[in-house]
């Protein structure tokens, strides 16, 4: 018997044969998700497929997403993908409440709610999301400014229009009352 701690060295290199993995087609999964969400008044927020076939899907809705919505979409995708042909891991979730907005519908969902916006120049704005167009958003900000010669600060409301090109991130402000 050989000692357990002995290291074996030599000139031979082990020969390993890898299995060819087939990457799942993102367009096909995207089509499946859109087909399902269209019927259910849900919308796709994000879809990522990693090289090791880990599929991550985020969905949302104007009324909110239930765990049943996520489970039903998971079953729908499983029924349309063949595990014998492609091994994959699937994660379906709702868009996180504290996550940055990724698509236009999320802005529409949160009109009249408070949001934090960071511009591509690094400017941080907080305010109420007043309106959303195809090109951008209108935000009403509130600031406390002390006018020259005054003893007290006064509240100043300012409407700011930002194009989507100017926005780096937008997040919903969550307040617990």
Secondary structure, 3 states (H helix, E strand, C coil): CCCCCCCCCCCCCCCCCCCCCCCCCHHHHHHHHHHHHHHHCCEEEEEEECCCCEEEEEEECCCCCCHHHHHHHHHHHHHHCCCCCCCCEEEEEECCCCCCCCCHHHHHHCCCCEEEEEECCCCEEEEEEEEECCCEEEEEEEEEECCCCCCCCEEEEEEEEEEHHHEEEEEECCCCC
